[in-house]
């Protein structure tokens, strides 16, 4: 299960978020690619079933995530970090290590 997972943001692309816990709401398939089409049917995977049909999470994806507050709820503000900047996908930085 990916959607709904809590993980830690490790990157430096989003100021003030490094080391913070975030909750995954969706995967933006191919979101880091210059030709990414946010209007495409296969761009926004918000269920694990759809994500599986798209081949899972890759190093080219971005993640629709929200910071987790101390009480366990999430902010209404969402961020879109690179998948490789989340602890649960850090292994995608080095494909040969898989």
Secondary structure as the mmCIF struct_conf table of DSSP 4:
data_model
#
loop_
_struct_conf.conf_type_id
_struct_conf.id
_struct_conf.beg_label_comp_id
_struct_conf.beg_label_asym_id
_struct_conf.beg_label_seq_id
_struct_conf.end_label_comp_id
_struct_conf.end_label_asym_id
_struct_conf.end_label_seq_id
TURN_TY1_P TURN_TY1_P1 UNK A 3 UNK A 4
STRN STRN1 UNK A 6 UNK A 8
STRN STRN2 UNK A 9 UNK A 9
BEND BEND1 UNK A 12 UNK A 14
TURN_TY1_P TURN_TY1_P2 UNK A 15 UNK A 16
TURN_TY1_P TURN_TY1_P3 UNK A 18 UNK A 19
STRN STRN3 UNK A 21 UNK A 28
TURN_TY1_P TURN_TY1_P4 UNK A 29 UNK A 32
BEND BEND2 UNK A 33 UNK A 33
TURN_TY1_P TURN_TY1_P5 UNK A 34 UNK A 35
TURN_TY1_P TURN_TY1_P6 UNK A 38 UNK A 39
BEND BEND3 UNK A 40 UNK A 40
TURN_TY1_P TURN_TY1_P7 UNK A 41 UNK A 43
STRN STRN4 UNK A 44 UNK A 45
BEND BEND4 UNK A 47 UNK A 47
HELX_RH_AL_P HELX_RH_AL_P1 UNK A 48 UNK A 53
TURN_TY1_P TURN_TY1_P8 UNK A 54 UNK A 55
BEND BEND5 UNK A 56 UNK A 56
TURN_TY1_P TURN_TY1_P9 UNK A 59 UNK A 60
STRN STRN5 UNK A 62 UNK A 68
HELX_LH_PP_P HELX_LH_PP_P1 UNK A 69 UNK A 69
TURN_TY1_P TURN_TY1_P10 UNK A 70 UNK A 71
BEND BEND6 UNK A 72 UNK A 72
STRN STRN6 UNK A 74 UNK A 79
STRN STRN7 UNK A 82 UNK A 82
HELX_RH_3T_P HELX_RH_3T_P1 UNK A 83 UNK A 85
STRN STRN8 UNK A 86 UNK A 86
HELX_RH_3T_P HELX_RH_3T_P2 UNK A 87 UNK A 93
BEND BEND7 UNK A 94 UNK A 94
HELX_RH_3T_P HELX_RH_3T_P3 UNK A 95 UNK A 97
#
